[in-house]
Amino acid sequence: MHNPFHNIGARLEKIAEEIPDTPALLVPRKNICRKTSFMELHKEANRLASGLSHMGLARGHRVL
């Protein structure tokens, strides 16, 4: 059976395309709640992946 969302990155990209402004993360702090949309989360994940790639990490590498 083929699963088009074989990893969380693929799934996040699809959700960010479908509902970009919907909150993905809600982080309560004191009397406020910081919201991060699916598109913001997707962009941040891509920035992190790019940074790791520039450090020499690639798909399949294990990181602790």
ABEGO torsion letter per residue (X at the ends): XBBABABAAAAAAAAAAABAABBABBBBBEABBBBBBAAAAAAAAAAAAAAAAAAGBBBGBBBX
